Amino acid sequence: MENSNTFAPFAEKKNFRLLRSATIYGPNASGKSNLIKALDAMQDIVLFSYSKYQRGDTLPIEPFLLDAQSRHAPSEFEVMFIEGGVQYQYGFVATKERIEEEWLYAYPKKTAQKWYHRIGDKWTFGSYFRGNKKLWSESTRENSLFLSTAVNMNSEMLRPVYDWFKKKLHILSNAKEYWHPSFTYQLCEDEEHKKRVLEFLKVADMDIDDIEVEEKPFDPNEMLPDDVPEVLKKEIVDELQGKKLKTAYSIHTDLQGERVRFKVDTHESEGTKKFISFIGPWIDTLENGYVMVIDELHDNFHPLMVKFLIQLFHDNDINTRNAQLIFTSHETTVMSQDIFRRDQIWFCDKKNKATQLYSLVEFKPRKGVTDIEKAYLSGRYEALPFISIPYGLIQRDSDGPQE
């Protein structure tokens, strides 16, 4: 399982291995989604604190509100990742109003190189960091990151760090056009990609034999229903006039062996449409070695489909670029040592109203022996909802339930 669920990012360091996937379990309101929102906020600040946020604008940071001290304290973000064969450690501390601290360390060899460290308006630069430090630091606003500023002012040395957030990190709540069915349809314009899309549909037993995409100029008389309000119709026409729109059709075979076209948007189920939306990003991620982050992967999917999607990341013949998957879920049937290593399973639980994140490794289940799903549902690893029935919700009398 080590050879399929992990990979060695450095050829010369065979013992240094990373996970290909990680799953996070926990009850509702335990903080699973907030973990992903924090990563989303970090990505947003890196990509847009220089270009989108102007002086005086507030940053998308939400402090922990259930503690008087934390309510007014800054939030800290840090990630370690590998890009272009170099390991980086990047982070910052921020409030809604300003960046209070920022740092970047690189590990091109065994030891760390400090590239820069910013505390307030004081800067220290390492000897390895090159570029127009004075101009970039003086141009960095109090509510923008030095990383964002320097890259937008042509720092080539920092570009791999910035591009990891821009190109490699794909969060489901972000980039809605990426997770829209149209991205999958776009892939179908290439014959090789279309074959892979159809393979996905076949494995999923969707009873879809083909996907056809038609492109037509926007025609309001044909494409807009008659009952659309005039004000809304005018807005749509102004936005789409002169553009070409794509319509996707799924091809089924009827009982007589004839091909039947279904308009995907109107005739296919929500589960089918969501699966089609997933196929494009899944193929793209596996082909390019991206990091995919998804909240509640189990939504609208059968447990066997969830298992199938996960195992694509664990397949050495398919995941040749070492793509990674991070997801939250309530689907416990995949909580198995046949699918995951112990260090791939994580839990979120509330302790003193705050989220605590911890790994299954801390409980030391017996490898290949412990039924992890059964142990979890019995409460051995905690991170379960506490459900109690309020007195009086179910009324009974001495003769049994009331009619």
N, C-alpha and C positions, 0 to 999 in steps of 0.2 A: 504493500500500500504506500510505502514511502516513495517508491519510484513513480507512482501515478498521482498521488495527492500532493506531492511536493516537487520542487524543482531547484536546481542549483543555478543561481543567476550568474555566477562567476565560474568559468571553466577551471581556473586554478584553485578554487576553494570548494572541493567536492562536499565537504562536511557542512558548508554554509547553505542551508536550504530554506526556501520560503513555501508557504502554503498556497495551493491553487484555489482554495475556497475557504470561507468561514461563514458559519450561520449563527444567528443570535436569537435565542428564545426568551420568552418572558410574558407575563400577563399584560393585558391592556393597561395603558397608562404607566407602564414600568420604565419608560424612557428609551425604548428601542428606536422609535422614530426620531426622537430628539438627538440621538447619536448621529443619525444620518443627516438631520437638519444642521448639526454643527459642522459636519464635513462640507455640506452644501454652502453654508455661510462662509466658511474658510475659502472655498473655491471662488465664491462671488467676490470677496474682498481682494483676493489675489488678482483676479482678472479685471476688476472694474474700479478699484479704489483710486486709480489715477485718471481713468478716462470718463467714468460715469459720475462718480461722486465729486461734487465741487466743494470748495471751502465752506464749512458750516453745515454740510449735509451729514445726516446720521448714518452710521454703518448698521448692517443687518445683524445685530447682536442682541440676544435675549438672555439676560442674566437669570440665575436661579432666584425665583421670587419668594420661595417659602422659608427664607432665612433672612433676617434683618441685615446681617452683615454681608451676605452674598449678594443681596439685592442691589447694593451700590458698589460692589467690587468688580474689577475688570475680569474678562474672560480670557483664558489661555488656550491657544490652538498650537498643536505641533504634529508633524508627520515625518516619518522616515521612509524614503523610497529610493529606488534605483532607476536611474535614467542614463542611457548612453554608456553603460558599464561603470558608472560612478554612483556611490551611495551618498545620499544627501540627508541632512537633518535640518529641517526648516520649521520655524515657528514664530508666533507673535502673541503679544498680550494687548488687549484692546478693550475700550469701552465703546458706547455708541458714538461718542464725540471724537475720540482720538486713539492713535496707536501709541501705547505707552512703552512698548519694548518690541524688538524684532531681532532675529538672529538667523545665521546660515552657516552651517559647517559642511564640509565636503570630505569624503574619504576616497580619494583616487587611489590611495595605497592603504597601508595598514593603519596609519595614524590619522587623526582628525586634523583638518586644516580649517582654522577659523577664517571665514571670508569677511564677515562683518558682524557687528553687534551694536545695536542702537538702543539707548535708554533715553526716552524723552527726546531732547534735541542734542544729545551727546552721542558721538559716533566713534567707534574704534574699528579699524580695518586691518585684516591680517596681511602679512607680506605676500601671500599667494594671490590676493585679489587684485585684479588689474582693471583699469578703466578710469573714466573721468569722475572720480569719487567726489570731488568738491562740488562740481556742477550738479551731480545727481542728488547728493545729500541736501544741498541748498534748495533744490527744486521739489523736494519731498514735503508735501503738506502734512499737517499734524493728523489729518484723517485719511492719509494714504500710505501705502507701504513703499518702502525703498525698492523692494523687488519690482513692483508694478511700475514705479517711476523710472527706474534705471532701464528696464527692458523697453519701455515706450520711448526712451531716449537713446536707444540703440546699443545697449549693453549685450554683446554677444556671449559673454561669459555666463551671464545669468539666464540666458534664454532657455537652456534645457530645463531649468527648474520651473520657469514660468510655463513652458510648453507641456510639462507633465500635468499641470493643473488644467491647461487649456485643451489638450489633445488626448491625453491618456486616461484621465479620470472621468468616467461617465456615470453620473448619478441620475436615477430614474426621474426624480422630481425636477431635474434640470433639462434643458434642451428638448422641449416638447416635440419639436419637429423630428428629432431623432427617434423618438418612441412612437411616432404616428405611423399608421399603416403605409403611408405614402413612401416612407423610407424603404420598406420591404418591396413595394411596387417598383421603386426606382432600381433596386438591385435586379429585379426581373428583366430589365432591359438588356442585361448581359446574360447570355445563354448559360454560361457556367454557373453563375450565381442563381439563375432561375432553377437549374437542376437541383441545387442545394435547398432552395426554398421548397420545391416540390417534395424532396426527400423528407424534410421536416414534417410537412403536412401528411405524408404517407405514414411516417412513424407514429404521428399523433392520431392516426385513424380518423382523419377529418372528412373522409369521403370526398375529397377534392382532387380532381384529376389534372387540373391545369389552372393557371392564373393568366387572365388576359387584361391588359391595360389599354384603354382608349384615351386619346388626347384630342379634345375638341376646343375650339374658341368659345369663350364664355358667351352664352346666349340667355339673357334674363327671361325671355318668353318661354324658353324650353326648360331651364334649370331652376327657376324659382316658382314655388307654388303660388296660386292665385290669391291665397289668403294672407300672404306676407304683408304687413302694414306698409304703407307707402313710404313713411319716414325711414324704416329699416331697409326697404327695397332700394331706396336712393343711396343709402350708405354702402350697401353691398355692390350696387352697380358702379358707383364711383371707385370702389376699391378693386373690382375685378374686370372692369371694362378693358378690353384689348388683351387680356391674359388668356392663356390656354389652361384648361382644367383637365385633370386626369380622373377617369372613372375606372374602377377595378371590378372585374367580374370573376367569380369562381366558376369553374366548369365541373359539372356533375354528370354522371351517367344515369339515365332513368331505367326503369324496369325493362324497357324494350331495347336497351343498348344505345339510345340516342343521347347526344350531348345536349345538356341543358345549361343555360347561362343564368347564374344568380348575381344580382348586383350586391356586392359585398356589404355596402353600407346599410342596405334595407332588408336583405334576405338572410344574412348570416347571423348566428347568435352572438351575444356579447362575448362569450368565452372564445368563440372562433376568431372574432375580430381582434380580441386582445392577444391571442396566440400569434396571429399574423403580424401584429405590431411588434411582438417579441422576436420574431424570426430574423428580421433584418439586423437589429442591433446584436443579436446573439452571433450571427455569422460574422459581422463586422468586427466584433470584439475578439472572437477566436482567431480570425485571420490576422489581426494586427497587434494582438497582445495587450489589449486595453485592460483597465481595472473597472469592472462593472459593479455598481452599488444599487441594490434594489430593496425597497421596503415592502414587506408582505408579498413575497414571491408566490405564496400559495393561492392568492386571490384568483378565483374563477378557474383554477387548474385542478385536475384530478391528481391525487397523490403520485400516481405512476408517472404523470407528465412532469411533476416537480422533480422526481428522481431522475428522469431522463435528461432534463435540462442541466441538472447539477453534474451528472456523470459525463457530460460532454467536456466539461472543464477538467475532468480527471482522466481523460483519454489521451494517452501520449501521441496517438496517431492523428487526433483531431486538434488538440490544443498544442500545436507545435511552437507557438510564439509565447507560451507561458502567460496566457491571459489569466486574470484572477477575478473571482466572484465573491462579493460580500453581500449577504442578504439577511433580512429578518423574516421570521415565519412562526406560525402556530401549527404547522403541519408536522406532527411528531412521528409519522410513520417513516420518515426518512432519517430519523434520529437513531442511526444504526452504525455499529462499528464495521459493518460491511460496506458502508458508504463513506463514513468520515473517520478520521483519526480523532483521538480524544482532544487534541489541541485545536481542532477545527470547530468545536462546539462551544459556544459561549452563552452566558445567561445575563439578563438584565433583571434586577430586582430593586425594590425600594427599601432603603434603610434610612430611618429618620427623615422620611419624605424625599430623600435624594436618591438618584439612580446609582446603583453599584453594578459594575460590569466585572464578571469573573468567568474563568474557564472551567470546563469539565475536568481538566488535568488536576485541579485542586482537590478533587474528590477521589482520585486514584481508583477508578473502576477497573475491574479485572479485564485485561485485554482479551477479547474474543470470548469472554464468558458472561459478563454483565449485560443484561438486557437494558440498554440505556433508556429507551422509551418508557418501559415499565417502571424503572427506577425514578425517572423524572416525574411521571404522572402520579406516583405514590408520594411525592414530596421530598425525595432524598436530596435533590439538588436545589430545593426551594424554587423561587421564580415562578410560582403558580398563583393564580387568582384565589383570594379567600372569599368564598361565596357562602353567605348565610341568609336564611329566609326570615325576614322580619316577622315578629309575632303579629298575628292577625291578617297576614297576607293570604294565608290559606285558613279558612274558618272551618271548624269542625264542632259537632256537638256529641253528646254521649252516644247517639245512635249511628254515628259515622258521618261522612261528608254531607254537607248541605247540598240540596238540589239547586 
